[in-house]
Amino acid sequence: MGRPKIVIVGAGSGSFGPRMLLDAAMTPEVRGATLTLVDLDEAKLGVVAGFAGRASEAFGADLTVETAVDRRAALPGADVVIVSIAVRRFPLWRQEFQIPLRHGLKQVLGENGGPGGLFHALRNIPNVLAVCRDVEALAPDALLLNFTNPLSRVCLAISRATSLRFVGMCHGIGMGVANVARITGLPAAEIAPRAAGINHFTWMLGLERDGQDLYPLLRERNAAYDRSFMPLSRHLFERVGLFPSPSDDHVGEYLPYAWRFCGLDGYDFDGVSARRDDRWRTLVAIAEGRAPVDTGVGLSGELAFPIISGIVAGRPAALDAVNVANDGFVPNLPRGAIVEVPGVVDPARRRVGGASVEPLPPAVTGPIQAQLAVQELVVEAALTGSRRAALQALLADPVVDDARAAEAALDELLGLEREFLPQFR
């Protein structure tokens, strides 16, 4: 591949878009590439494009930056398509957390599991698949990198409904490593993880530093560390023997007792919204030339551009975590399930594959298997608009402990979000 064409769908985000663009500007192998930014919000798209141009200049990246509101106009000739989209993310997420809680259903986050995770998937899967159908028609040889949550469920739908080469991307493994680093007192950059499971519910099968096993040190330091830090993750570590990733709130989405460790406050919508507004003002100032690009910033930790650089350079590369269909990578999980495992960039075939790990212990596979069953029902509901499948997904979810409350919350949310769920009309 020469100078690649990279299409970013959902580039108007004030956080994800700029992180991707800075990574592009700082990746030598991408120098001279074409970045085509796609978003439905033309005003935000203009700001992000202005930021991209300033970043390219600051890092000497020689990027060609294009914009498009119509993704079909952007896709022809694409080598890589990055997808990170959402519909009214915070207002609907807040609603999907609060309404089940009012019905007595205890979820700690409501983003990727529980009733909130169900509705998040029902909204996002049809939109991602619409993008995928356009990629199949207009850029069938492109590699698709999906960042859209709920990641496992969206990726399962992509694998079932399309023929695209794709990989699901999440920086959660870095969060897990950061937690280990904090407890052990070691620099995160010196810790090498080997983890497997499903997205937001992965388990560190190995932790090394310079080839030395870190688990003995982690057990020693964990015993004396402040008990208020990541109480759920550390409880699981002490009982299961493996440290989970990425964090209590995400891991807790899949466990019925998590709320006793994490509480029921949910996501910090107001605080994050305020910080997002601050970031957007900074972004506008940079785009308009009133503030400089911070050239001292490091890479984001997302793996999109390490993948792209490996393909462009024809250089195989190992990745800490990718989400792919299980092709025996985790031998005691079903084939075809979306698993999070170490990854390998295969530049010859312009794809990303998984790396095999040892079987997961029963204490881990039990809750994972439960989630895989839920994912099947969620994807069925998202693809067909079946209320029956959606209700079955809730009744199979370990977080749901009241069948009548589940049905009441389901019907209330289906009514409130009708305009965003056309498959249920």
LUMNU-431934 format. One line per field, with one value per residue (C-alpha): x, y, z; residue in one letter. Coordinates in pm, whole numbers. Layout:
LUMNU-431934
xx = [X,...] .
yy = [Y,...] .
zz = [Z,...] .
residu = [a,...] .
end
This chain:
LUMNU-431934
xx = [0,133,-14,-336,-681,-830,-1197,-1311,-1689,-1802,-1508,-1709,-1666,-1480,-1276,-1243,-1192,-903,-729,-735,-612,-320,-224,-235,-16,239,260,551,416,100,285,121,-201,-548,-780,-1147,-1355,-1725,-1994,-2358,-2290,-2130,-2038,-1850,-1691,-1546,-1390,-1235,-1103,-943,-782,-656,-492,-321,-202,-64,132,260,397,501,271,172,-181,-453,-769,-1107,-1460,-1793,-2140,-2243,-2027,-2103,-1914,-1617,-1580,-1461,-1090,-1073,-803,-915,-1250,-1264,-1614,-1709,-2067,-2346,-2695,-2754,-2507,-2533,-2906,-3017,-2757,-2870,-3230,-3130,-2959,-3225,-3542,-3434,-3309,-3649,-3799,-3558,-3298,-2949,-2687,-2364,-2306,-2568,-2343,-2244,-2440,-2773,-3084,-2879,-2641,-2937,-3077,-2734,-2692,-3043,-2971,-2618,-2618,-2850,-2651,-2316,-2453,-2574,-2215,-2091,-2327,-2191,-1835,-1919,-2061,-1803,-1478,-1509,-1134,-1108,-1023,-1291,-1188,-1493,-1479,-1858,-2001,-2131,-1827,-1880,-2245,-2178,-1892,-2106,-2366,-2096,-1969,-2321,-2454,-2153,-1853,-1613,-1267,-1306,-1166,-1314,-1094,-1088,-821,-953,-645,-444,-677,-627,-250,-272,-455,-184,81,-83,-100,254,413,569,557,270,495,711,422,347,-1,-141,-518,-828,-1203,-1469,-1457,-1464,-1440,-1088,-853,-478,-348,2,174,545,820,1144,1036,969,629,467,188,387,462,102,-31,212,140,-234,-260,-139,-289,-573,-892,-1101,-925,-1099,-1265,-1455,-1155,-939,-1208,-1220,-841,-820,-1090,-1019,-642,-639,-663,-958,-960,-1043,-1208,-1475,-1757,-1701,-1633,-1931,-2170,-2170,-2201,-2523,-2345,-2125,-2345,-2257,-1896,-1951,-2268,-2554,-2445,-2376,-2173,-2065,-2270,-2257,-1884,-1791,-2017,-1846,-1503,-1617,-1736,-1397,-1219,-1441,-1361,-990,-1044,-1218,-936,-675,-877,-911,-541,-595,-414,-122,-125,43,332,442,135,189,-1,-354,-308,-573,-445,-593,-276,-35,-243,-241,133,203,-1,149,505,444,556,378,303,178,-112,-217,-588,-824,-1184,-1233,-1447,-1312,-1130,-995,-805,-976,-1019,-1294,-1519,-1752,-1619,-1760,-1812,-1648,-1352,-1088,-743,-389,-373,-141,-126,-100,15,24,-350,-424,-606,-579,-604,-611,-342,-416,-415,-461,-811,-973,-1057,-1419,-1464,-1410,-1579,-1904,-1995,-1848,-2069,-2370,-2283,-2229,-2583,-2715,-2521,-2686,-3031,-2939,-2811,-3123,-3340,-3135,-3148,-3514,-3690,-3817,-3955,-3955,-3579,-3516,-3712,-3533,-3201,-3300,-3427,-3098,-2886,-2737,-2789,-3168,-3329,-3695,-3883,-4177,-3947,-3750,-4062,-4186,-3851,-3829,-4169,-4113,-3782,-3919,-4187,-3954,-3689,-3920,-3771,-3424,-3540,-3697,-3668,-3930,-4195] .
yy = [0,342,656,526,676,661,739,825,796,987,1228,1518,1392,1634,1356,1054,1250,1470,1171,982,1286,1347,980,1013,1323,1152,822,840,563,765,1073,1202,1003,1126,1158,1185,1297,1207,1335,1438,1761,1984,2260,2022,1857,2190,2246,1899,1938,2268,2096,1816,2066,2243,1910,1804,2127,2105,1753,1791,1507,1639,1500,1575,1644,1608,1624,1473,1474,1194,890,733,1018,953,577,498,419,382,151,175,282,379,384,548,667,730,879,1140,946,1107,1197,851,671,864,766,402,403,582,412,53,171,324,-18,-174,-313,-248,-174,4,172,78,118,-232,-469,-480,-301,5,-208,-367,-34,102,-195,-169,193,154,-179,-72,247,66,-195,81,208,-147,-200,116,-1,-338,-162,114,-4,-382,-432,-183,-292,-172,-73,-50,155,179,43,-190,-330,-706,-682,-446,-663,-978,-809,-709,-1066,-1206,-954,-858,-1007,-727,-770,-597,-575,-426,-175,-70,82,-99,-320,-3,89,-254,-221,125,-28,-293,-22,182,-110,-234,110,17,228,112,124,-151,-394,-646,-802,-1117,-1104,-1272,-1274,-1046,-670,-494,-835,-955,-1138,-1099,-1449,-1313,-998,-954,-700,-772,-1134,-1173,-1280,-983,-1176,-1248,-875,-782,-1020,-879,-512,-571,-704,-375,-128,116,-97,184,152,-79,-291,-514,-588,-671,-888,-1087,-1104,-1243,-1506,-1600,-1552,-1339,-959,-833,-544,-264,-119,-181,-3,-187,-529,-476,-444,-823,-924,-918,-830,-553,-272,-370,-277,5,169,290,644,549,747,1103,1256,1614,1612,1451,1688,1988,1853,1775,2134,2261,2033,2154,2519,2435,2246,2545,2776,2548,2510,2888,2947,3114,2838,2612,2236,2067,1887,1740,1519,1146,888,821,452,357,93,216,382,115,-124,110,175,-199,-255,44,-55,-424,-498,-758,-623,-764,-590,-619,-657,-686,-800,-1067,-1371,-1664,-1899,-2120,-1832,-1907,-2285,-2318,-2043,-2096,-2047,-1735,-1555,-1213,-1245,-999,-1153,-1045,-950,-973,-737,-937,-681,-931,-987,-639,-779,-820,-1163,-1300,-1488,-1809,-1827,-2107,-2212,-1973,-2108,-2208,-1915,-1687,-1883,-1910,-1539,-1502,-1780,-1607,-1286,-1465,-1601,-1251,-1111,-1359,-1245,-876,-905,-1097,-822,-547,-714,-818,-573,-861,-749,-1115,-1146,-817,-937,-1272,-1086,-906,-1221,-1398,-1110,-1186,-822,-859,-1014,-924,-1046,-807,-510,-610,-616,-285,-114,-264,-134,210,253,115,382,667,581,483,737,586,223,200,-180,-197,19] .
zz = [0,-95,51,202,196,545,598,951,995,1302,1288,1432,1788,2010,2172,1944,1622,1743,1908,1579,1386,1621,1593,1214,1221,1448,1254,1005,782,722,598,282,336,256,555,463,760,759,993,966,1158,897,1145,1375,1074,967,1309,1321,966,1064,1362,1136,903,1191,1337,999,973,1330,1285,921,821,476,518,265,465,299,444,349,500,263,344,6,-157,73,52,-303,-297,81,215,579,722,1091,1242,1571,1571,1821,1830,2104,2313,2657,2677,2568,2777,3086,3012,2960,3299,3499,3376,3451,3791,3861,3789,4039,3794,3930,3663,3744,3407,3149,2845,2731,2954,3132,3000,2901,2697,2519,2403,2318,2084,1939,1841,1711,1528,1242,1189,1183,944,712,701,642,348,186,246,88,-217,-260,-93,-56,-11,276,630,870,1224,1449,1770,1813,2138,2264,2088,2115,2011,1721,1598,1622,1402,1152,1139,1089,839,623,446,545,689,1023,1372,1689,1871,2237,2461,2768,2802,2863,3148,3303,3277,3436,3733,3773,3745,4019,4260,4191,4162,3827,3509,3290,2984,3134,3191,2916,2943,2785,2820,2681,2728,2582,2551,2891,3057,2983,3216,3247,3178,3206,3332,3271,3308,3123,3091,3464,3600,3779,3948,4269,4307,4225,4491,4748,4674,4637,4992,5137,4886,4961,4956,4811,4474,4224,4494,4250,4027,4327,4486,4162,4145,4497,4431,4068,4063,3748,3734,3523,3279,3222,3538,3799,3617,3288,3440,3667,3375,3345,3711,3917,4242,4103,4233,4588,4510,4261,4382,4162,4078,3717,3468,3550,3269,3396,3473,3143,2951,3112,3028,2675,2630,2750,2502,2222,2296,2283,1957,1800,1911,1752,1431,1401,1468,1806,1998,1907,1858,2154,1983,2315,2337,2307,2105,2226,2305,2049,1808,1479,1351,1477,1263,965,994,1002,687,503,596,524,877,1095,1439,1769,1945,2308,2233,1936,1907,1642,1569,1765,1529,1804,1965,2298,2276,2535,2399,2099,1749,1587,1918,1935,2169,2287,2247,2157,1790,1494,1195,872,612,326,354,492,789,1165,1322,1673,1862,2046,2425,2675,2790,3034,3382,3460,3702,3402,3124,3322,3316,2965,2830,2984,2801,2471,2495,2569,2272,2034,2145,2134,1777,1673,1820,1655,1313,1317,1547,1757,2092,2194,2133,2315,2617,2610,2605,2924,3093,3010,3141,3486,3590,3556,3864,3810,3502,3538,3592,3282,3067,3206,3146,2797,2692,2844,2663,2335,2354,2446,2186,1903,1661,1705,1667,1321,1318,1596,1428] .
residu = [m,g,r,p,k,i,v,i,v,g,a,g,s,g,s,f,g,p,r,m,l,l,d,a,a,m,t,p,e,v,r,g,a,t,l,t,l,v,d,l,d,e,a,k,l,g,v,v,a,g,f,a,g,r,a,s,e,a,f,g,a,d,l,t,v,e,t,a,v,d,r,r,a,a,l,p,g,a,d,v,v,i,v,s,i,a,v,r,r,f,p,l,w,r,q,e,f,q,i,p,l,r,h,g,l,k,q,v,l,g,e,n,g,g,p,g,g,l,f,h,a,l,r,n,i,p,n,v,l,a,v,c,r,d,v,e,a,l,a,p,d,a,l,l,l,n,f,t,n,p,l,s,r,v,c,l,a,i,s,r,a,t,s,l,r,f,v,g,m,c,h,g,i,g,m,g,v,a,n,v,a,r,i,t,g,l,p,a,a,e,i,a,p,r,a,a,g,i,n,h,f,t,w,m,l,g,l,e,r,d,g,q,d,l,y,p,l,l,r,e,r,n,a,a,y,d,r,s,f,m,p,l,s,r,h,l,f,e,r,v,g,l,f,p,s,p,s,d,d,h,v,g,e,y,l,p,y,a,w,r,f,c,g,l,d,g,y,d,f,d,g,v,s,a,r,r,d,d,r,w,r,t,l,v,a,i,a,e,g,r,a,p,v,d,t,g,v,g,l,s,g,e,l,a,f,p,i,i,s,g,i,v,a,g,r,p,a,a,l,d,a,v,n,v,a,n,d,g,f,v,p,n,l,p,r,g,a,i,v,e,v,p,g,v,v,d,p,a,r,r,r,v,g,g,a,s,v,e,p,l,p,p,a,v,t,g,p,i,q,a,q,l,a,v,q,e,l,v,v,e,a,a,l,t,g,s,r,r,a,a,l,q,a,l,l,a,d,p,v,v,d,d,a,r,a,a,e,a,a,l,d,e,l,l,g,l,e,r,e,f,l,p,q,f,r] .
end
